[in-house]
Amino acid sequence: MVWEAVFLFLIVIAGTFGELCVTRAMKTIGEVKDFRPAALVRVMFRAIQVPWMWLGVSLMAVAFFALLGALSLENVSFVVPVTALSYAAGTLGGEIFLGERVSRRRWAGVFLVCLGVTLVFIGRK
Amino acid sequence: MKPTTANLHLKTYVLILLVIIFAPLGNVLLSKGMKNVGAVTLQSPAGLGHVFIQVFSSPFIWLGIGFLLLFFVAYLLVLSWADYSFVQPASATSYGVVAMLGHFALKEPISATRWIGVLVICLGVLVVGNTHPRTTEHT
């Protein structure tokens, strides 16, 4: 029981915070405007030099192993709907951690996405 | 709409389209590759080595990893200008793509509840997609 809760917590929190860190890293690089392959390679090279990127990717790795751990204890049809919470956590994190201005309309859309993801996994055969 | 705003919308949608194509394709290929390997039972270190060789000699696995790398690059690029609270829900469309791929390519049965879920996701993405992709200051 305790491990299950720990794994689910890590999936949602470490996964979301990892992606938020990765976003923050990419925001410090700034808007990519040149899409030629050589320019994209330069962007990726700059990205891996930002500490936020490493923190983000590490947290995403933690979330991935927590997912494997949770799947070894519980059915996938229980585990994955819980991850729908990540959409709410991500939007909240975008507001607080990245200073994004989330309008009421966007929140409504996020709520529908959460609901839809839950239905997709309830309807699993 | 100013030309720069239209441009920002267009490139955001193109990159999100790439994200929702590459991620499901990568996952489906990995899944196909692993199904070919069969159920992994870990009994001895030698057995683990054998599984390792089997996994990494599968072209499906390499193709899958390739698509997931492309997915990650597209995801990083779009996050260099768009809000995370825009990109994350919009990427949920990939659940719909997975259902389509599963249904039409792998002939998996999809329940009515699941199709309704996909529909609700798409509805949510449409609502999110109607907000401006970027609400933070330009750097």
HADDOCK unambig.tbl for C-alpha pairs under 7 A between the chains (distance, minus, plus):
assign (segid A and resid 23 and name CA) (segid B and resid 79 and name CA) 5.58 0.50 0.50
assign (segid A and resid 23 and name CA) (segid B and resid 80 and name CA) 7.00 0.50 0.50
assign (segid A and resid 23 and name CA) (segid B and resid 84 and name CA) 6.68 0.50 0.50
assign (segid A and resid 26 and name CA) (segid B and resid 76 and name CA) 6.54 0.50 0.50
assign (segid A and resid 26 and name CA) (segid B and resid 79 and name CA) 6.12 0.50 0.50
assign (segid A and resid 26 and name CA) (segid B and resid 80 and name CA) 4.51 0.50 0.50
assign (segid A and resid 27 and name CA) (segid B and resid 80 and name CA) 4.89 0.50 0.50
assign (segid A and resid 27 and name CA) (segid B and resid 81 and name CA) 6.55 0.50 0.50
assign (segid A and resid 29 and name CA) (segid B and resid 80 and name CA) 6.74 0.50 0.50
assign (segid A and resid 30 and name CA) (segid B and resid 80 and name CA) 5.54 0.50 0.50
assign (segid A and resid 30 and name CA) (segid B and resid 81 and name CA) 6.60 0.50 0.50
assign (segid A and resid 30 and name CA) (segid B and resid 139 and name CA) 6.42 0.50 0.50
assign (segid A and resid 31 and name CA) (segid B and resid 80 and name CA) 4.94 0.50 0.50
assign (segid A and resid 31 and name CA) (segid B and resid 81 and name CA) 4.66 0.50 0.50
assign (segid A and resid 32 and name CA) (segid B and resid 77 and name CA) 6.54 0.50 0.50
assign (segid A and resid 32 and name CA) (segid B and resid 80 and name CA) 6.29 0.50 0.50
assign (segid A and resid 87 and name CA) (segid B and resid 88 and name CA) 6.98 0.50 0.50
assign (segid A and resid 87 and name CA) (segid B and resid 89 and name CA) 6.48 0.50 0.50
assign (segid A and resid 90 and name CA) (segid B and resid 85 and name CA) 6.46 0.50 0.50
assign (segid A and resid 91 and name CA) (segid B and resid 85 and name CA) 4.68 0.50 0.50
assign (segid A and resid 94 and name CA) (segid B and resid 84 and name CA) 6.02 0.50 0.50
assign (segid A and resid 94 and name CA) (segid B and resid 85 and name CA) 5.59 0.50 0.50
assign (segid A and resid 99 and name CA) (segid B and resid 136 and name CA) 6.65 0.50 0.50
assign (segid A and resid 100 and name CA) (segid B and resid 83 and name CA) 6.63 0.50 0.50
assign (segid A and resid 100 and name CA) (segid B and resid 135 and name CA) 5.60 0.50 0.50
assign (segid A and resid 100 and name CA) (segid B and resid 136 and name CA) 5.56 0.50 0.50
assign (segid A and resid 101 and name CA) (segid B and resid 135 and name CA) 5.60 0.50 0.50
assign (segid A and resid 105 and name CA) (segid B and resid 127 and name CA) 6.77 0.50 0.50
assign (segid A and resid 106 and name CA) (segid B and resid 127 and name CA) 6.56 0.50 0.50
assign (segid A and resid 106 and name CA) (segid B and resid 128 and name CA) 4.78 0.50 0.50
assign (segid A and resid 106 and name CA) (segid B and resid 131 and name CA) 6.39 0.50 0.50
assign (segid A and resid 109 and name CA) (segid B and resid 124 and name CA) 4.02 0.50 0.50
assign (segid A and resid 109 and name CA) (segid B and resid 125 and name CA) 6.12 0.50 0.50
assign (segid A and resid 109 and name CA) (segid B and resid 127 and name CA) 4.91 0.50 0.50
assign (segid A and resid 109 and name CA) (segid B and resid 128 and name CA) 4.97 0.50 0.50
assign (segid A and resid 110 and name CA) (segid B and resid 89 and name CA) 6.07 0.50 0.50
assign (segid A and resid 110 and name CA) (segid B and resid 124 and name CA) 6.16 0.50 0.50
assign (segid A and resid 110 and name CA) (segid B and resid 128 and name CA) 6.97 0.50 0.50
assign (segid A and resid 112 and name CA) (segid B and resid 120 and name CA) 6.09 0.50 0.50
assign (segid A and resid 112 and name CA) (segid B and resid 121 and name CA) 6.12 0.50 0.50
assign (segid A and resid 112 and name CA) (segid B and resid 124 and name CA) 4.63 0.50 0.50
assign (segid A and resid 113 and name CA) (segid B and resid 89 and name CA) 6.48 0.50 0.50
assign (segid A and resid 113 and name CA) (segid B and resid 120 and name CA) 6.66 0.50 0.50
assign (segid A and resid 113 and name CA) (segid B and resid 121 and name CA) 4.45 0.50 0.50
assign (segid A and resid 113 and name CA) (segid B and resid 124 and name CA) 5.01 0.50 0.50
assign (segid A and resid 113 and name CA) (segid B and resid 125 and name CA) 6.82 0.50 0.50
assign (segid A and resid 116 and name CA) (segid B and resid 117 and name CA) 4.09 0.50 0.50
assign (segid A and resid 116 and name CA) (segid B and resid 118 and name CA) 6.01 0.50 0.50
assign (segid A and resid 116 and name CA) (segid B and resid 120 and name CA) 4.80 0.50 0.50
assign (segid A and resid 116 and name CA) (segid B and resid 121 and name CA) 4.62 0.50 0.50
assign (segid A and resid 117 and name CA) (segid B and resid 117 and name CA) 6.19 0.50 0.50
assign (segid A and resid 117 and name CA) (segid B and resid 121 and name CA) 6.63 0.50 0.50
assign (segid A and resid 119 and name CA) (segid B and resid 113 and name CA) 6.28 0.50 0.50
assign (segid A and resid 119 and name CA) (segid B and resid 114 and name CA) 6.04 0.50 0.50
assign (segid A and resid 119 and name CA) (segid B and resid 117 and name CA) 4.58 0.50 0.50
assign (segid A and resid 120 and name CA) (segid B and resid 113 and name CA) 6.72 0.50 0.50
assign (segid A and resid 120 and name CA) (segid B and resid 114 and name CA) 4.28 0.50 0.50
assign (segid A and resid 120 and name CA) (segid B and resid 117 and name CA) 4.69 0.50 0.50
assign (segid A and resid 120 and name CA) (segid B and resid 118 and name CA) 6.42 0.50 0.50
assign (segid A and resid 123 and name CA) (segid B and resid 111 and name CA) 5.89 0.50 0.50
assign (segid A and resid 123 and name CA) (segid B and resid 113 and name CA) 4.81 0.50 0.50
assign (segid A and resid 123 and name CA) (segid B and resid 114 and name CA) 4.63 0.50 0.50
assign (segid A and resid 124 and name CA) (segid B and resid 114 and name CA) 6.77 0.50 0.50
